[in-house]
């Protein structure tokens, strides 16, 4: 939330391109740090991480009053839960195919 606050205070123009550049560069790495080792399974941990992304997507001009799923679709990003599932599936595929030993 602190990084998100810095972005909100220091950047006036929050169009889609600027937001994606800042979000993918500064916020998303913090949310995905060590997910392969620590994959949250408690609902409160998942909600805490997802809350940051929910708040971040509201910073984009014109998307504040749209539902969360629609904001994700318009921005072209996935929810953190879906990203973790995709990462788990890729890891299993690499192990089964023998690419990751």
N, C-alpha and C positions, 0 to 999 in steps of 0.2 A: 504494500500500500504506500510505502514511503516513496518508492521510485515513481509510482503513479502520481503521487502528489507533486513531485518535482516537475514532471511532465506537464501536469495541469497548470501549475503556476507559471512556468517559463515559456510555454508555447501558446500563442494566441490562436493561430490558425490550426484547426483540427479537422482538416478534410481527410478523406479516406486514405489517400496515398501517404500523407504525413503521419497519420496515426499508425498505419501498418509498419512504416519504417521505424518509428519510435517504439512501438509495442514489441515487434519482433526483435529489435536490437537490445532493448533495456529491460522489459518486463517479462516476456515469455521465458528467457533463459533462467530467471529466478524461480519461475513456477515449475519448470521442468528439470531443475537441478537434481541429479541423482535419482531420478524416477525409476531407472532400471534396478537400483538397489532398494530404494524405499518407495514402493508403490503403495500409496495410501489405500487402505481398505475400510477404514472406519468412516462412516457417513459424515461425521463432524470434520474430519481432515479433508475429505473430498469437497465438502461444502465451503470450507475455509479457502481452499485454493480457487475454486470456481467463482467465489464471491469477488475475488480480485479481477478476474477476467470479465465478470458481469459489469462491474463498475467501470472498467477500462473501456468497454464497448460503448458505454453511455457518453463518453467524451467526444465521440464523433458527431459533428454537426448534423442534425436532422435525424439521428437514430435514437435519441434519448427516450422517446415514448413508445418505441416499438418493442415487441417481446424479444427476449434474449435469443431464442432460436433464430428468429428472423434477422436480428443484428449479426449473428454469426454467419448466416448465409449471405447477407449482403456484403460483408467484409471478406468472405472467402476463407474464414478460419474455422477450425474444428474446436469442439469443446475439449477440455483437458482430459476428461474421462475417455473420450473416443481416441485421443492421441495415445493414451496409455494402453488401451486395448490394442490399437494398431501396432505399437511398439512390441507388446508381448507376442502378438501373432508373428511378427517378423522374426523375433528371436527364436520362437519355436520352429519356424520354417528353416532358419539357418542351422539349427541343431539337428533337425531331422534330415536335412540334405547333406550334412557333414561339412558345411562351410565354417562352422563355429565350433572348434574343439577346445 
